[in-house]
Amino acid sequence: MGEYHITGGQRLNGQLSIYGGKNAVLPMLAATVLNKGISVIHNCPRISDTFMVINILKAIGADVKIEGNTIIIDSSDADNYLVPEEYVREMRSSIIFLGSVLGRFGQVKISYPGGCELGARPIDLHLKGIRQLGADIAEEGGFIFAKAAEIKGARIDLDFPSVGATENIMLAAVLAEGRTIISNAAREPEIVDLQNFLCAMGAKISGAGKGIIIIDGVKSLYDVEYTVMPDRIVAGTYLSAAAITGGELLLKNIVSDHLNPITSKLEESGCEIKMEKTTVYLKAPKEIKPIKRLRTHPHPGFPTDMQPQLMALLSTANGMSIVEETLFESRNKHISELIRMGANIVLLQDGMTSVITGVKKLQGANVICKDLRGGAALILAGLAAEGKTVVANSAFVERGYVRIEEDLKKIGADISYFE
């Protein structure tokens, strides 16, 4: 694993263009299994998770070509319902192949997923939904075996608006017999993008983003060409980088509506925000204000994937902030590393609520990434810290950011990557 070397204190200033979304492209790539033909997907982020999914596609028999940021998948000859364990255990989101492979072949064998250790993230909602569509599921030795002589539409009421479960049910139901209704479905923008991608392939889906998704099964899908939505978490991370360094930043190729939960909190911290349909401008205040209460919540609430980055920012605020993580009980692994850099953070006994008293200056230190977004937070802290910071275990960050050091250099950061 590589590491980032950062000399803090540089005010970030300039403009960047945001690439395609990690959490949008991965289910789309899995969805190409359903299309017995060619799928052309533009604006794909060249991150390690993307390449991991490509390896899965190749393993089940698809032909994949990469041309810059465009991925061309020919799934005509895909013939393998066994999803390789070595890839699934590396990346939690690979569980999305449960729905797409079952939908294509009527059966699937897949191991329990791995990825960032954010605590218990059970897939019971995935399995419950797939069962309601008519699949028999057996769990044995860390593997899931699902088989359905015929997938039939059903009404599925999710106990929680899980993104992964919503996506898996959508994929499994596209070619089902009859109508599927997903109630309490996840409302994230990536769900809407997946619906639009599937509809471009000939699926009949409506309601994404509104909590109830209706899927009328079709007999087959056809070739598609599609452009992935911009990555709202990358955009939020870069806005936070400008804020924590007292900088000024213009982001292009964004969808402003996707960023509202993030920009509203940045405004609360004192940042000046100006938004157009595809651009957002941020000017940092002279002094970051504390946020009385920041609470993660499924969309349209504040995204858990931005919690660590905002915590890094609030570590430099003039006053006390409270951050409540409501989704992942092990999301807060970055706290101990921020404390090594001089942050004043107290994690309460519930393990989910943090009290942050801002300090005048963070101090450079040797710290370790323990998950994707926590790693991004440590990089932000390093940008604002006095002296040199070394952030190790870069592989976590590379799962979700395309050469983050190169983007940050473009706007004035003193950061380098070392293998």
BASELUM-647529 format. One record per residue (C-alpha): x, y, z; chain. Coordinates in pm, 1 decimal. Example, Ala and Ser with C-alpha at 12.3 -4.5 7.8 and 13.67 -1.06 7.14 Angstrom:
// BASELUM-647529
+----------+----------+----------+-------+
!        X !        Y !        Z ! chain !
+----------+----------+----------+-------+
!   1230.0 !   -450.0 !    780.0 !     A !
!   1367.0 !   -106.0 !    714.0 !     A !
+----------+----------+----------+-------+
//
This chain:
// BASELUM-647529
+----------+----------+----------+-------+
!        X !        Y !        Z ! chain !
+----------+----------+----------+-------+
!      0.0 !      0.0 !      0.0 !     A !
!    117.1 !    350.2 !    -78.9 !     A !
!    105.3 !    664.7 !    130.4 !     A !
!     37.5 !   1034.9 !     93.0 !     A !
!    290.2 !   1292.8 !    212.1 !     A !
!    132.3 !   1628.5 !    285.6 !     A !
!    280.8 !   1957.7 !    397.4 !     A !
!     -9.1 !   2153.4 !    538.6 !     A !
!    -90.2 !   2521.7 !    541.5 !     A !
!   -151.1 !   2580.2 !    170.5 !     A !
!   -470.9 !   2767.1 !     86.4 !     A !
!   -650.6 !   2573.4 !   -189.2 !     A !
!   -775.0 !   2785.9 !   -475.1 !     A !
!   -893.3 !   2704.1 !   -829.4 !     A !
!  -1136.9 !   2481.1 !  -1011.1 !     A !
!  -1187.8 !   2110.6 !  -1069.3 !     A !
!  -1419.4 !   1891.9 !  -1275.9 !     A !
!  -1592.4 !   1601.2 !  -1101.4 !     A !
!  -1578.9 !   1253.1 !  -1255.8 !     A !
!  -1840.1 !    978.2 !  -1251.7 !     A !
!  -1980.4 !    841.5 !   -929.2 !     A !
!  -1838.3 !    528.0 !   -766.6 !     A !
!  -2171.2 !    433.2 !   -611.4 !     A !
!  -2352.0 !    489.2 !   -941.5 !     A !
!  -2122.9 !    304.0 !  -1179.5 !     A !
!  -2081.4 !    -18.2 !   -978.7 !     A !
!  -2449.0 !   -128.0 !   -990.9 !     A !
!  -2464.0 !    -24.0 !  -1357.3 !     A !
!  -2170.8 !   -250.0 !  -1439.1 !     A !
!  -2342.8 !   -534.2 !  -1254.6 !     A !
!  -2663.2 !   -458.2 !  -1446.4 !     A !
!  -2491.4 !   -519.5 !  -1780.3 !     A !
!  -2512.6 !   -892.7 !  -1703.9 !     A !
!  -2887.8 !   -868.0 !  -1768.5 !     A !
!  -2832.4 !   -739.2 !  -2120.2 !     A !
!  -2736.3 !  -1017.1 !  -2361.6 !     A !
!  -2554.1 !   -764.4 !  -2575.6 !     A !
!  -2336.2 !   -453.8 !  -2561.0 !     A !
!  -2340.2 !   -183.1 !  -2295.4 !     A !
!  -2131.3 !    132.9 !  -2338.6 !     A !
!  -2087.9 !    334.0 !  -2019.1 !     A !
!  -1919.4 !    676.2 !  -2025.9 !     A !
!  -1768.6 !    884.4 !  -1741.9 !     A !
!  -1657.4 !    579.0 !  -1544.5 !     A !
!  -1416.4 !    659.3 !  -1258.5 !     A !
!  -1084.4 !    477.1 !  -1290.1 !     A !
!  -1080.0 !    361.7 !   -928.6 !     A !
!   -983.4 !     24.3 !   -786.6 !     A !
!  -1346.2 !    -69.3 !   -713.5 !     A !
!  -1433.6 !    -20.4 !  -1080.5 !     A !
!  -1156.0 !   -254.9 !  -1186.4 !     A !
!  -1262.4 !   -510.1 !   -925.4 !     A !
!  -1613.7 !   -519.3 !  -1075.4 !     A !
!  -1463.1 !   -552.5 !  -1422.3 !     A !
!  -1276.0 !   -860.7 !  -1298.7 !     A !
!  -1606.3 !  -1009.9 !  -1180.9 !     A !
!  -1767.7 !   -939.3 !  -1518.9 !     A !
!  -1480.4 !  -1113.5 !  -1696.9 !     A !
!  -1500.3 !  -1409.3 !  -1459.1 !     A !
!  -1866.8 !  -1470.4 !  -1543.1 !     A !
!  -1790.9 !  -1463.7 !  -1913.6 !     A !
!  -1841.1 !  -1104.7 !  -2029.4 !     A !
!  -1598.7 !   -934.5 !  -2266.7 !     A !
!  -1482.0 !   -597.7 !  -2131.3 !     A !
!  -1287.5 !   -318.8 !  -2302.5 !     A !
!  -1170.0 !      6.0 !  -2144.6 !     A !
!  -1118.5 !    315.7 !  -2359.0 !     A !
!  -1022.6 !    607.2 !  -2136.1 !     A !
!  -1321.2 !    670.4 !  -1909.2 !     A !
!  -1552.9 !    456.6 !  -2122.2 !     A !
!  -1618.1 !     89.4 !  -2049.5 !     A !
!  -1765.6 !   -137.6 !  -2316.9 !     A !
!  -1919.5 !   -463.0 !  -2194.7 !     A !
!  -2039.0 !   -742.7 !  -2420.3 !     A !
!  -2230.7 !   -988.8 !  -2204.3 !     A !
!  -2364.6 !  -1195.6 !  -2494.6 !     A !
!  -2157.9 !  -1500.6 !  -2402.0 !     A !
!  -2169.4 !  -1467.2 !  -2023.3 !     A !
!  -2227.1 !  -1820.1 !  -1894.1 !     A !
!  -2105.5 !  -1844.7 !  -1534.3 !     A !
!  -2330.0 !  -1793.5 !  -1232.3 !     A !
!  -2040.2 !  -1839.2 !   -986.2 !     A !
!  -1915.0 !  -1499.5 !   -862.3 !     A !
!  -1545.3 !  -1537.1 !   -762.5 !     A !
!  -1493.8 !  -1527.4 !   -387.4 !     A !
!  -1161.1 !  -1340.1 !   -401.7 !     A !
!  -1326.8 !  -1031.8 !   -549.7 !     A !
!  -1641.3 !  -1034.8 !   -338.0 !     A !
!  -1444.7 !  -1051.6 !    -13.5 !     A !
!  -1245.9 !   -743.0 !   -119.3 !     A !
!  -1544.6 !   -521.2 !   -192.6 !     A !
!  -1880.5 !   -511.7 !    -17.1 !     A !
!  -2067.0 !   -357.7 !   -310.0 !     A !
!  -1997.8 !   -670.8 !   -516.9 !     A !
!  -2304.9 !   -820.6 !   -344.2 !     A !
!  -2497.8 !   -633.0 !   -614.6 !     A !
!  -2421.3 !   -925.5 !   -845.6 !     A !
!  -2664.7 !  -1132.7 !   -637.4 !     A !
!  -2960.3 !   -971.0 !   -813.4 !     A !
!  -2816.6 !   -932.3 !  -1161.9 !     A !
!  -2668.4 !  -1283.0 !  -1196.9 !     A !
!  -2985.3 !  -1439.6 !  -1056.1 !     A !
!  -3190.2 !  -1234.7 !  -1301.4 !     A !
!  -2978.5 !  -1351.3 !  -1595.4 !     A !
!  -2920.0 !  -1719.2 !  -1512.7 !     A !
!  -3191.6 !  -1804.9 !  -1260.7 !     A !
!  -2923.7 !  -1900.3 !  -1009.7 !     A !
!  -2618.0 !  -1753.1 !   -840.1 !     A !
!  -2347.7 !  -1855.3 !   -596.8 !     A !
!  -2175.4 !  -1568.5 !   -416.8 !     A !
!  -1979.6 !  -1534.4 !    -93.5 !     A !
!  -2059.3 !  -1293.5 !    184.9 !     A !
!  -1907.6 !   -954.2 !     97.4 !     A !
!  -1603.8 !   -782.7 !    247.9 !     A !
!  -1473.4 !   -428.5 !    195.1 !     A !
!  -1431.3 !   -145.6 !    446.2 !     A !
!  -1495.4 !   -262.1 !    801.4 !     A !
!  -1770.8 !    -23.5 !    908.4 !     A !
!  -1935.2 !   -263.4 !   1148.5 !     A !
!  -2229.8 !   -496.7 !   1104.2 !     A !
!  -2391.8 !   -432.4 !    768.1 !     A !
!  -2620.2 !   -733.3 !    735.2 !     A !
!  -2756.5 !   -830.8 !    396.3 !     A !
!  -3075.7 !   -977.4 !    539.0 !     A !
!  -3286.1 !   -717.8 !    355.1 !     A !
!  -3123.1 !   -823.6 !     26.9 !     A !
!  -3201.5 !  -1189.0 !     91.6 !     A !
!  -3553.3 !  -1122.3 !    214.4 !     A !
!  -3634.1 !   -926.3 !   -101.3 !     A !
!  -3484.4 !  -1188.1 !   -332.6 !     A !
!  -3684.0 !  -1460.4 !   -153.6 !     A !
!  -4005.1 !  -1263.8 !   -202.6 !     A !
!  -3936.2 !  -1268.8 !   -577.1 !     A !
!  -3950.3 !  -1647.8 !   -566.4 !     A !
!  -3589.5 !  -1752.0 !   -513.7 !     A !
!  -3484.6 !  -2032.7 !   -283.2 !     A !
!  -3178.2 !  -1928.8 !    -83.7 !     A !
!  -2936.9 !  -2146.6 !    110.6 !     A !
!  -2650.8 !  -2012.4 !    320.7 !     A !
!  -2357.5 !  -2240.7 !    392.1 !     A !
!  -1987.3 !  -2197.6 !    465.7 !     A !
!  -1986.9 !  -1823.9 !    401.6 !     A !
!  -2160.8 !  -1862.3 !     66.0 !     A !
!  -2507.0 !  -1773.5 !    -58.1 !     A !
!  -2680.7 !  -2003.4 !   -306.9 !     A !
!  -2990.2 !  -1858.9 !   -473.2 !     A !
!  -3202.7 !  -2033.6 !   -734.3 !     A !
!  -3537.2 !  -1954.7 !   -896.1 !     A !
!  -3720.8 !  -2160.3 !  -1155.7 !     A !
!  -3909.6 !  -1840.9 !  -1226.6 !     A !
!  -3873.6 !  -1493.4 !  -1080.7 !     A !
!  -4213.5 !  -1341.0 !  -1015.8 !     A !
!  -4303.9 !   -984.4 !   -927.7 !     A !
!  -4401.5 !   -910.9 !   -567.6 !     A !
!  -4469.8 !   -629.3 !   -324.2 !     A !
!  -4161.7 !   -582.2 !   -107.9 !     A !
!  -4173.1 !   -354.9 !    196.2 !     A !
!  -3821.5 !   -276.6 !    313.3 !     A !
!  -3776.5 !   -236.9 !    690.1 !     A !
!  -3502.4 !     20.0 !    616.7 !     A !
!  -3428.7 !    213.7 !    295.3 !     A !
!  -3114.1 !     14.5 !    216.8 !     A !
!  -2935.6 !    124.0 !   -100.9 !     A !
!  -2787.6 !   -218.4 !   -171.9 !     A !
!  -3110.9 !   -407.1 !   -107.4 !     A !
!  -3306.2 !   -164.8 !   -327.3 !     A !
!  -3055.2 !   -210.5 !   -610.5 !     A !
!  -3046.3 !   -590.4 !   -580.9 !     A !
!  -3425.4 !   -616.7 !   -589.5 !     A !
!  -3443.1 !   -380.4 !   -887.9 !     A !
!  -3190.3 !   -589.5 !  -1080.9 !     A !
!  -3354.0 !   -920.8 !   -997.5 !     A !
!  -3701.0 !   -788.8 !  -1088.9 !     A !
!  -3620.0 !   -632.9 !  -1428.4 !     A !
!  -3678.8 !   -960.9 !  -1616.2 !     A !
!  -3935.4 !  -1102.3 !  -1371.4 !     A !
!  -4284.8 !  -1210.3 !  -1457.3 !     A !
!  -4527.7 !   -936.2 !  -1354.7 !     A !
!  -4499.5 !   -624.2 !  -1139.9 !     A !
!  -4268.2 !   -561.5 !   -845.5 !     A !
!  -4328.8 !   -277.7 !   -601.6 !     A !
!  -4052.2 !   -175.8 !   -360.6 !     A !
!  -4189.4 !     26.2 !    -70.8 !     A !
!  -3958.6 !    231.5 !    153.6 !     A !
!  -3697.1 !    209.2 !   -121.7 !     A !
!  -3369.9 !    400.7 !    -90.6 !     A !
!  -3397.4 !    747.8 !   -245.0 !     A !
!  -3030.8 !    821.2 !   -319.0 !     A !
!  -2945.2 !    986.9 !   -654.5 !     A !
!  -2752.8 !    672.7 !   -748.9 !     A !
!  -3080.3 !    476.2 !   -734.5 !     A !
!  -3232.1 !    721.6 !   -982.8 !     A !
!  -2928.1 !    685.0 !  -1208.0 !     A !
!  -2958.4 !    305.2 !  -1200.4 !     A !
!  -3326.9 !    331.5 !  -1292.1 !     A !
!  -3242.8 !    560.7 !  -1584.1 !     A !
!  -2969.6 !    323.6 !  -1702.5 !     A !
!  -3198.4 !     20.4 !  -1688.7 !     A !
!  -3478.3 !    207.8 !  -1866.3 !     A !
!  -3231.8 !    303.2 !  -2139.1 !     A !
!  -3182.2 !    -75.3 !  -2181.6 !     A !
!  -3555.1 !   -131.3 !  -2217.6 !     A !
!  -3660.0 !   -193.1 !  -1856.8 !     A !
!  -3989.3 !    -51.0 !  -1729.4 !     A !
!  -3918.8 !    116.7 !  -1396.8 !     A !
!  -4058.5 !    428.5 !  -1232.3 !     A !
!  -4058.4 !    601.1 !   -896.1 !     A !
!  -3686.7 !    600.9 !   -808.9 !     A !
!  -3601.1 !    883.0 !   -572.2 !     A !
!  -3955.2 !    898.5 !   -430.9 !     A !
!  -3958.3 !    600.9 !   -194.5 !     A !
!  -4178.1 !    364.1 !   -396.9 !     A !
!  -4031.2 !    197.4 !   -705.5 !     A !
!  -4250.6 !     13.0 !   -955.3 !     A !
!  -4092.8 !   -241.7 !  -1189.4 !     A !
!  -4289.4 !   -410.8 !  -1465.8 !     A !
!  -4089.4 !   -709.1 !  -1585.2 !     A !
!  -3987.2 !   -729.3 !  -1951.0 !     A !
!  -3884.8 !  -1028.7 !  -2160.7 !     A !
!  -3545.4 !   -896.3 !  -2263.8 !     A !
!  -3318.9 !   -591.7 !  -2272.9 !     A !
!  -3115.3 !   -437.9 !  -2553.3 !     A !
!  -2789.5 !   -255.1 !  -2619.6 !     A !
!  -2735.4 !     70.4 !  -2433.8 !     A !
!  -2507.6 !    375.1 !  -2422.1 !     A !
!  -2513.5 !    582.2 !  -2104.7 !     A !
!  -2318.6 !    846.8 !  -1908.5 !     A !
!  -2272.1 !    804.8 !  -1532.0 !     A !
!  -2377.5 !   1085.8 !  -1296.3 !     A !
!  -2101.4 !   1287.6 !  -1120.4 !     A !
!  -1970.4 !   1168.5 !   -783.8 !     A !
!  -2140.9 !   1376.5 !   -515.8 !     A !
!  -1913.6 !   1244.1 !   -238.3 !     A !
!  -1596.6 !   1338.9 !   -427.4 !     A !
!  -1749.9 !   1682.4 !   -483.6 !     A !
!  -1828.6 !   1715.0 !   -112.7 !     A !
!  -1476.9 !   1603.5 !    -20.6 !     A !
!  -1314.2 !   1866.7 !   -242.8 !     A !
!  -1545.6 !   2140.6 !   -113.9 !     A !
!  -1446.7 !   2039.6 !    239.3 !     A !
!  -1078.1 !   2052.0 !    140.4 !     A !
!  -1120.9 !   2412.5 !     26.3 !     A !
!  -1311.9 !   2497.0 !    343.6 !     A !
!  -1058.0 !   2346.7 !    585.0 !     A !
!   -771.5 !   2538.5 !    419.8 !     A !
!   -952.5 !   2872.4 !    404.7 !     A !
!   -968.5 !   2843.7 !     27.5 !     A !
!  -1189.7 !   2911.9 !   -269.2 !     A !
!  -1306.3 !   2649.0 !   -516.5 !     A !
!  -1525.4 !   2613.5 !   -823.8 !     A !
!  -1645.0 !   2263.8 !   -910.3 !     A !
!  -1774.0 !   2181.3 !  -1256.8 !     A !
!  -1973.8 !   1881.1 !  -1382.3 !     A !
!  -2186.7 !   1841.2 !  -1072.4 !     A !
!  -2559.6 !   1805.4 !  -1019.5 !     A !
!  -2643.3 !   2079.1 !   -771.8 !     A !
!  -2952.7 !   1906.4 !   -630.5 !     A !
!  -2740.0 !   1607.3 !   -531.3 !     A !
!  -2519.5 !   1826.6 !   -310.6 !     A !
!  -2784.0 !   2009.4 !   -108.1 !     A !
!  -2747.1 !   1798.0 !    210.4 !     A !
!  -2370.4 !   1863.3 !    203.1 !     A !
!  -2365.5 !   2229.6 !    101.9 !     A !
!  -2628.0 !   2317.8 !    363.2 !     A !
!  -2390.1 !   2200.2 !    638.2 !     A !
!  -2094.3 !   2377.3 !    478.6 !     A !
!  -2300.3 !   2696.6 !    478.4 !     A !
!  -2380.3 !   2636.1 !    844.5 !     A !
!  -2005.3 !   2621.6 !    908.9 !     A !
!  -1972.5 !   2970.2 !    760.4 !     A !
!  -1882.9 !   2892.2 !    398.4 !     A !
!  -2022.1 !   3102.7 !    116.8 !     A !
!  -2188.4 !   2876.1 !   -140.6 !     A !
!  -2313.0 !   2968.9 !   -486.9 !     A !
!  -2479.0 !   2696.2 !   -691.6 !     A !
!  -2581.3 !   2669.3 !  -1053.1 !     A !
!  -2726.0 !   2360.6 !  -1220.2 !     A !
!  -2386.9 !   2204.0 !  -1301.4 !     A !
!  -2142.0 !   2410.9 !  -1092.8 !     A !
!  -2086.5 !   2497.9 !   -729.5 !     A !
!  -1860.4 !   2768.7 !   -584.8 !     A !
!  -1731.4 !   2773.7 !   -226.7 !     A !
!  -1546.5 !   3046.6 !    -43.0 !     A !
!  -1426.5 !   2957.0 !    303.7 !     A !
!  -1480.9 !   3192.7 !    597.4 !     A !
!  -1197.9 !   3341.4 !    798.8 !     A !
!  -1306.3 !   3114.6 !   1079.9 !     A !
!  -1498.2 !   2786.1 !   1061.5 !     A !
!  -1813.0 !   2791.3 !   1273.7 !     A !
!  -1914.4 !   2487.0 !   1476.4 !     A !
!  -2221.9 !   2288.2 !   1375.6 !     A !
!  -2454.8 !   2234.9 !   1668.6 !     A !
!  -2574.4 !   1898.1 !   1543.0 !     A !
!  -2473.0 !   1697.6 !   1237.3 !     A !
!  -2662.8 !   1370.5 !   1207.2 !     A !
!  -2618.7 !   1116.1 !    928.1 !     A !
!  -2932.4 !    984.3 !    764.7 !     A !
!  -3037.7 !    811.3 !    441.6 !     A !
!  -3093.9 !   1049.7 !    149.8 !     A !
!  -3213.3 !   1325.8 !    148.5 !     A !
!  -3042.1 !   1347.4 !    487.1 !     A !
!  -2670.7 !   1408.5 !    539.5 !     A !
!  -2470.7 !   1120.5 !    382.8 !     A !
!  -2269.0 !    897.5 !    610.4 !     A !
!  -1996.7 !    891.4 !    342.1 !     A !
!  -1931.4 !   1262.0 !    416.7 !     A !
!  -1929.8 !   1235.3 !    796.1 !     A !
!  -1551.9 !   1182.6 !    843.4 !     A !
!  -1464.3 !   1472.5 !    611.2 !     A !
!  -1696.2 !   1709.7 !    798.4 !     A !
!  -1552.5 !   1588.5 !   1127.4 !     A !
!  -1205.3 !   1684.2 !   1007.0 !     A !
!  -1337.3 !   2028.2 !    914.4 !     A !
!  -1515.2 !   2074.8 !   1248.5 !     A !
!  -1193.3 !   1983.1 !   1427.8 !     A !
!  -1073.2 !   2329.4 !   1323.4 !     A !
!  -1395.4 !   2518.3 !   1409.5 !     A !
!  -1419.7 !   2791.5 !   1672.7 !     A !
!  -1640.0 !   2609.5 !   1920.8 !     A !
!  -1806.6 !   2276.8 !   1994.0 !     A !
!  -1987.0 !   2055.0 !   1743.2 !     A !
!  -2179.7 !   1731.2 !   1789.2 !     A !
!  -2172.8 !   1462.0 !   1519.7 !     A !
!  -2410.6 !   1165.4 !   1536.8 !     A !
!  -2345.8 !    862.8 !   1316.4 !     A !
!  -2668.3 !    666.3 !   1283.4 !     A !
!  -2586.3 !    409.4 !   1013.5 !     A !
!  -2250.0 !    237.6 !   1073.9 !     A !
!  -2130.6 !    169.4 !   1427.3 !     A !
!  -1766.6 !    138.5 !   1317.8 !     A !
!  -1765.2 !    448.1 !   1095.9 !     A !
!  -1557.9 !    639.8 !   1353.1 !     A !
!  -1220.6 !    469.2 !   1315.4 !     A !
!  -1071.5 !    795.6 !   1188.7 !     A !
!  -1123.9 !    963.5 !   1525.9 !     A !
!   -818.1 !    811.9 !   1694.0 !     A !
!   -603.8 !    922.0 !   1399.1 !     A !
!   -741.7 !   1276.8 !   1405.0 !     A !
!   -661.6 !   1288.6 !   1776.8 !     A !
!   -301.7 !   1198.1 !   1689.5 !     A !
!   -303.4 !   1519.6 !   1485.0 !     A !
!   -418.4 !   1725.9 !   1782.0 !     A !
!   -794.2 !   1716.2 !   1731.9 !     A !
!  -1009.4 !   1741.2 !   2044.3 !     A !
!  -1275.0 !   1474.5 !   1990.0 !     A !
!  -1458.5 !   1273.7 !   2252.3 !     A !
!  -1649.6 !    966.4 !   2136.7 !     A !
!  -1933.5 !    903.4 !   2378.7 !     A !
!  -2013.5 !    563.5 !   2527.3 !     A !
!  -2270.9 !    483.2 !   2260.3 !     A !
!  -1983.2 !    471.6 !   2009.1 !     A !
!  -2188.1 !    675.8 !   1763.0 !     A !
!  -2192.7 !   1030.9 !   1901.6 !     A !
!  -1884.8 !   1253.3 !   1893.0 !     A !
!  -1826.3 !   1584.2 !   2068.0 !     A !
!  -1571.7 !   1794.7 !   1880.2 !     A !
!  -1412.0 !   2104.2 !   2029.5 !     A !
!  -1224.7 !   2285.9 !   1758.1 !     A !
!   -853.4 !   2360.2 !   1795.2 !     A !
!   -665.9 !   2655.4 !   1650.2 !     A !
!   -426.9 !   2431.9 !   1457.4 !     A !
!   -394.9 !   2062.2 !   1381.0 !     A !
!    -44.3 !   1915.4 !   1386.8 !     A !
!    116.9 !   1698.5 !   1122.3 !     A !
!    161.8 !   1331.2 !   1217.5 !     A !
!    196.5 !    979.2 !   1081.1 !     A !
!   -155.9 !    837.8 !   1052.9 !     A !
!   -318.9 !    532.8 !    897.9 !     A !
!   -625.8 !    496.7 !    674.5 !     A !
!   -864.8 !    238.1 !    813.3 !     A !
!  -1144.3 !    284.2 !    559.1 !     A !
!  -1220.1 !    483.9 !    244.3 !     A !
!  -1389.2 !    799.4 !    376.3 !     A !
!  -1184.9 !    805.9 !    695.9 !     A !
!   -875.2 !    812.9 !    475.3 !     A !
!  -1011.9 !   1112.8 !    287.1 !     A !
!  -1071.7 !   1287.6 !    620.6 !     A !
!   -710.0 !   1235.0 !    724.5 !     A !
!   -590.6 !   1385.8 !    396.8 !     A !
!   -810.1 !   1692.8 !    460.5 !     A !
!   -671.0 !   1722.9 !    812.1 !     A !
!   -319.4 !   1701.6 !    671.6 !     A !
!   -392.3 !   1986.0 !    429.8 !     A !
!   -479.4 !   2212.6 !    721.9 !     A !
!   -218.9 !   2087.8 !    970.5 !     A !
!    104.3 !   2253.8 !   1070.1 !     A !
!    402.8 !   2058.3 !    939.5 !     A !
!    414.8 !   1725.8 !    757.6 !     A !
!    152.8 !   1452.7 !    760.7 !     A !
!    199.1 !   1100.4 !    624.8 !     A !
!   -124.0 !    913.1 !    553.3 !     A !
!    -56.2 !    540.5 !    508.5 !     A !
!   -269.8 !    262.5 !    356.9 !     A !
!   -361.8 !    455.6 !     43.6 !     A !
!   -540.4 !    153.2 !   -104.6 !     A !
!   -852.3 !    246.1 !     90.3 !     A !
!   -860.6 !    595.9 !    -60.9 !     A !
!   -791.0 !    458.8 !   -409.8 !     A !
!  -1115.2 !    260.9 !   -387.1 !     A !
!  -1315.1 !    581.5 !   -427.2 !     A !
!  -1093.3 !    863.4 !   -557.2 !     A !
!   -908.3 !    891.9 !   -888.0 !     A !
!   -556.5 !   1009.2 !   -799.7 !     A !
!   -680.1 !   1241.8 !   -528.2 !     A !
!   -331.7 !   1384.6 !   -488.8 !     A !
!   -327.8 !   1503.8 !   -850.6 !     A !
!   -658.6 !   1687.2 !   -814.2 !     A !
!   -547.9 !   1850.7 !   -491.3 !     A !
!   -215.7 !   1955.2 !   -646.3 !     A !
!   -406.1 !   2134.0 !   -923.8 !     A !
!   -561.1 !   2366.3 !   -666.4 !     A !
!   -247.1 !   2431.7 !   -465.4 !     A !
!   -197.9 !   2146.0 !   -220.0 !     A !
!    151.4 !   2030.4 !   -128.0 !     A !
!     83.7 !   1657.2 !   -151.1 !     A !
!    268.1 !   1363.5 !   -305.3 !     A !
!    198.7 !    994.9 !   -342.9 !     A !
!    464.6 !    732.9 !   -269.6 !     A !
!    439.4 !    360.6 !   -342.6 !     A !
+----------+----------+----------+-------+
//
